[in-house]
Amino acid sequence: MDYAGVCYRSKFLNVAWLPGDLYRTMDFYRNKGLSSLHKLYRFYVLIPTLGCFFAAVASPLNLLLRPDSGSQNVKRPEDLIFWIFLTGSCLLLTGYFWPRTKVCLPRNLLWLLLYLLLAGLSISWAFAADISFKRYGQLIMVVTCITLPIIVTRETNSLISDLFICFALAVCINFAAIFTIPPTKLGFSGIYGQKNHLGLIAALAFLLSLHEVCRGSLGRRLLGVAVLGVAAFLLLASGSKTSLGIAVLAPLLAGLSLSISISFGVSPAGVITYLCALIASVMFITSDIFQFDQDDVLTFMFGDPTFSGRTNIWAFVSDMIERKPLLGWGYQSFWLVGPEAPSVREAPGFVGFMLDAHNGYLDTILQTGFLGLVLLVTLIISSISAAGRLAKTNIYHAWLVFSLLLFTALHNGMESTLVRSGDILWLVFLVAATVGGLTGRVEPKTPV
């Protein structure tokens, strides 16, 4: 790991060690006959990846093989059992390893803690407090399992390699499903319920493969090229235009922003803001010159100016937000909360059957108000800034973290994944934000 100047002192080994030397430290234990401790530590490092693998592969496969266990959007008992087991294991191992290392909470994750506090408080005014409480508990378990092992171990090299293998397996399983599962009318959905989910998985595999091709060993680069090809094929087969477009755009924007940030010494968050403003200005001027309006642009880019009916959903959601703009309706207490819910009683037509607003930012305002949106956007911006600091020590990790953060930010303009327990993109966002925040911190070396 590239943590120049970062050092911790082990109380049970009585030596100082750099995080990059941690596996050599654990090898010391193994040579001393303490292989069980080494295995426990390796399992601890794997916990975030295990959570991602469950959300991306195990849970959808379980539903595919046992379709009578519920719909695609209903939490099943086995999901809850898994997360309870993983959270318990995470807390036990954190309690063991935490006192033996210097642990610093990344500054950007303070905004996540503030949002979680607001979401917890919102249960008291939630429309369906009991459902909100259950969903909030699941959220806390997910955040715990993803962030704590990364914060304590700082094993980001191993984490990113494990995550790549996780998504490589996911796309390979979905590629094999081509020969057994017929495509839907809209596109191939793989082992998932809809094509957009497959597109999302393939896009994340695409980004991780790009990173592997750029910085791995020869064998890992060749594997990265193979997975990259499969992921690109699945992106096209799924017909998910949103995931395909953002999967191409996010790494390009991340690379350009980091290059400008390093060259001119400015924050990458500022660069992204400037680029977005520039693109918007160019589109406005061009539309005025060539006499085409917003609908023409949207039809050209997406084939439908209503985004497949999303504008109807957004209009209804905007009306609901106006009723409770500051603090919202309560965390996860608007959609799918019973027959008396406002989403069922007041929504027009098909909107009453929706699972979310198909926009992560509107759903955030709907649940926790504009205050929640400010906290969440600040988390994203601060995480992007942390990725810029990471570029000074590891440009490839910074590029990957930045790409994943941008992908999440852009993807939530069309889908809703932010702060949704068990959603794979939310889990990957937590990984990226935590890795970026940790590796942006450099502490003075402690003498041996």
Buried (B, 14 or more C-beta within 10 A) or exposed (E): BBBEEBBBBEEEEEEBBBBBBBBEBBEBBBEEEEEEBBEBBBBBBBBBBBBBBBBBBBBBBBBBEEEEEEEEEEBBEBBBEBBEEBBEBBBEBBEBBEEBBEBEBBBBBBBBBBBBEBBBBBBEBBBBBEBBBBBBBBBBBBBBBBBBBBBBBBBBBBBBBBBBBBBBBBBBBBBEBBEEBEBEEEBBBBBBBBBBBBBBBBBBBBBBBBBBBBBBEEEBBEBBEBBBBBBBBBBBBBBBBBBBBBBBBBBEBBBBBBBBBBEEEBBBBBBBBEBEEEEEEEEEEEBEEEEBEEEEBBEEEBEBBBBBBBBBBBEBBEEBBEEBEEBBBBBBBBBBBEEEBBBBEEBEEEBBEBEBBBBBBBBBBBBBBBBBBBBBBBBBBBBBBBBBBBBBBBBBBBBBBBBBBBBBBBBBBBBBBBBBBBBBBBBBBBBBBBBBBBBBBEEEEBEE
